[in-house]
Amino acid sequence: MGKVITIKNNKGGVGKSWLTLQLAHIIALILEDKKVLILTSDSQNNILLYANISVPVVSGLEDHVLKGDGDIISLRENLYYIPLIKNNFTKKFREKLRVTIDEFKKEYDYILIDSVPVLNIDQDFVELSDKVVIPTFLDAATTEGITKLMGEIDINKIAAIVPNRYTKTKVEQEWYDDIAKIVDGTDIYLSEPIKQSAVITELIQKGKTILETQSKKAVEFQDIIGEVAGVILREEK
């Protein structure tokens, strides 16, 4: 049966969709004979933009859950995406979601969920997940949010925390050290910070992942996200 990994933070704009795509692409390449699926609770479907995929979106997760069929979009080899049309989740949708996820787990080895803090459905995705990865900024508000999140989620589900858009300031280093203290004594992996970089900005504009460049400047980002992917794979064996 496949494993479900939710990328979650209650704060917007921390890079959840971008990180979801990077992790999914790395996992799909590492596990050459396996299939990886991305789901989303975000009707903006930013995953398609980041992957440079432009196709008509006719049906989405809602149809899979309520009708048993819908769009499945190929992003890369062995990597697929199911879009969302509207993030208006009905009681019936929520009741049938678990059954649909269980069916997906029979076909896909890893299911990554690009989760946004939509009331109720966000919690449903977390409950259905084997592990949670938390992208974050290194600031007071986001660090406080991590502490709160760790109180809301089964701490054993949290696989990794990934600081993003790091600008190497003294204050950010202090917040990084604070997060390190928070996770000390747990099994949560705290990655090296992903620096704010023109390389990443350019790749986003071109719709490429960090694996789709020959730039030597991208190596450190490949290493960081590769380590996080490795944590997920090790924990799910």
C-alpha positions in Angstrom: 0.0 0.0 0.0 1.2 3.5 -0.8 2.2 6.1 1.8 0.7 9.5 2.3 2.8 12.5 3.0 1.2 15.9 3.7 3.2 19.2 3.2 1.6 21.5 5.8 2.0 24.8 7.5 -0.9 27.0 8.8 0.9 30.1 7.4 0.6 30.8 3.7 3.4 31.7 1.3 6.1 29.5 2.9 6.6 27.4 -0.3 4.3 24.4 0.3 3.4 23.8 -3.4 7.0 24.4 -4.6 8.4 22.0 -2.0 5.7 19.4 -2.7 6.7 19.3 -6.3 10.4 19.1 -5.6 10.0 16.3 -3.1 7.7 14.4 -5.4 10.0 14.7 -8.4 13.0 13.5 -6.4 11.1 10.5 -5.0 9.8 9.6 -8.5 13.4 9.6 -9.8 14.8 7.7 -6.9 12.1 5.0 -7.1 12.3 4.4 -10.8 9.7 1.6 -10.8 7.3 3.3 -8.5 4.5 5.8 -9.1 4.1 9.1 -7.2 0.9 11.2 -7.0 0.4 14.8 -5.9 -3.0 15.9 -4.5 -3.9 19.4 -3.4 -6.5 21.2 -1.3 -5.7 24.4 -3.2 -7.9 25.2 -6.2 -5.2 27.6 -7.6 -3.4 24.4 -8.7 0.0 26.1 -8.5 1.7 22.7 -8.9 0.8 22.9 -12.6 2.4 26.4 -12.9 5.6 25.2 -11.2 5.8 22.1 -13.4 5.2 24.2 -16.6 2.1 22.1 -17.5 -0.6 23.9 -19.3 -3.7 21.7 -19.9 -7.4 22.3 -19.5 -8.6 21.3 -16.1 -12.0 19.8 -16.5 -12.5 17.7 -13.4 -10.5 17.1 -10.3 -10.3 15.5 -6.9 -14.0 16.3 -6.3 -15.0 14.0 -9.2 -12.6 11.2 -8.1 -14.2 11.3 -4.6 -17.8 11.7 -5.5 -18.0 10.0 -8.9 -15.0 7.6 -8.9 -13.2 9.3 -11.8 -11.6 12.5 -12.9 -8.5 14.2 -14.4 -5.0 12.7 -13.7 -2.3 14.9 -15.2 1.2 13.6 -16.0 3.8 16.0 -14.7 7.0 14.0 -15.2 7.8 10.3 -15.7 6.1 8.3 -12.9 4.8 11.6 -11.4 1.1 12.5 -11.6 -1.2 15.2 -10.3 -4.9 15.4 -9.5 -6.1 19.1 -9.6 -8.8 20.7 -7.5 -11.7 22.7 -9.0 -13.2 24.2 -5.9 -12.1 24.1 -2.3 -15.7 24.0 -1.1 -15.6 20.6 0.6 -19.0 19.1 1.4 -19.9 16.7 4.2 -20.4 14.0 1.6 -16.9 14.7 0.1 -15.2 14.5 3.4 -17.0 11.2 4.3 -15.9 9.6 1.1 -12.4 11.0 1.0 -10.8 8.3 3.0 -12.1 5.6 0.7 -10.7 7.4 -2.3 -7.3 7.9 -0.7 -7.3 4.2 0.1 -8.0 3.4 -3.5 -5.1 5.7 -4.6 -2.8 3.9 -2.2 -3.3 0.7 -4.2 -2.1 2.3 -7.4 0.5 4.8 -6.2 3.5 4.2 -4.0 3.7 7.7 -2.6 1.0 10.3 -2.4 2.1 13.8 -1.5 -0.6 16.3 -0.5 -0.1 20.1 -1.0 -2.2 21.2 1.9 -3.5 24.6 2.6 -5.2 25.6 5.9 -8.8 25.1 4.7 -11.1 24.4 7.7 -11.7 20.7 8.3 -10.3 19.3 5.1 -6.8 20.2 6.1 -7.2 18.2 9.3 -8.7 15.3 7.3 -5.6 15.2 5.1 -3.3 15.2 8.2 -5.3 12.3 9.8 -5.0 10.3 6.6 -1.2 10.9 6.4 1.6 8.6 7.4 4.0 11.6 7.7 3.9 15.4 7.7 6.6 17.7 6.3 6.5 21.4 7.5 8.1 24.1 5.4 8.7 27.3 7.4 10.2 30.8 7.4 12.7 31.7 10.1 10.7 34.4 11.9 8.7 34.8 15.1 5.3 34.2 13.7 6.1 31.0 11.7 8.2 29.6 14.5 5.3 30.1 16.9 3.1 28.4 14.4 5.4 25.4 14.3 5.1 25.1 18.1 1.4 25.3 17.9 1.3 22.8 15.0 3.4 20.3 16.9 0.7 20.4 19.6 -2.1 19.8 17.2 -0.5 16.9 15.2 0.7 13.5 16.5 4.4 14.4 16.9 5.3 10.9 15.6 3.9 11.9 12.2 6.2 14.9 11.7 9.1 13.7 9.6 10.8 17.0 8.8 10.9 20.8 9.1 12.3 22.7 6.1 13.3 26.3 6.6 12.8 28.2 3.3 13.8 31.5 1.7 16.7 32.0 4.2 18.6 35.3 3.8 21.4 34.5 6.2 20.6 37.2 8.8 21.6 36.9 12.4 18.0 36.9 13.5 17.1 34.1 11.2 20.0 32.0 12.6 18.6 32.6 16.0 15.2 31.4 15.0 16.8 28.3 13.4 18.6 27.6 16.6 15.3 27.9 18.5 13.6 25.4 16.2 16.6 23.1 16.7 15.9 23.3 20.4 12.2 22.6 19.9 12.9 19.4 18.0 15.8 18.3 20.1 15.0 14.8 21.6 12.5 14.0 18.9 12.9 12.1 15.6 12.0 15.2 13.6 14.6 16.1 11.0 15.5 19.8 10.7 17.0 20.4 7.3 19.6 23.0 6.4 17.8 26.3 5.4 17.0 26.7 1.7 18.5 30.1 0.8 16.7 32.8 -1.1 18.2 32.4 -4.5 18.0 33.8 -8.0 18.6 30.2 -9.2 15.3 29.0 -7.6 13.5 32.1 -8.9 14.7 31.4 -12.4 13.7 27.7 -12.3 10.2 28.6 -11.1 9.8 31.1 -13.9 10.8 28.3 -16.4 8.6 25.7 -14.8 11.6 23.5 -13.9 12.4 21.6 -10.7 15.7 21.8 -9.0 16.7 18.5 -10.7 16.2 20.0 -14.2 19.3 22.3 -14.3 23.0 21.9 -14.8 23.8 24.9 -12.6 26.3 24.2 -9.9 24.6 26.7 -7.8 21.6 24.4 -7.6 23.6 21.5 -6.0 23.1 22.7 -2.4 19.3 22.9 -2.9 19.3 19.5 -4.5 21.2 18.1 -1.6 18.9 19.7 1.0 15.7 18.5 -0.6 17.3 15.1 -1.4 18.0 14.7 2.3 14.4 15.4 3.2 13.2 13.0 0.6 15.6 10.4 2.0 14.1 10.9 5.5 10.6 10.2 4.1 11.8 7.1 2.3 13.8 5.8 5.2 10.9 6.3 7.6 8.4 4.6 5.3 10.4 1.4 4.7 
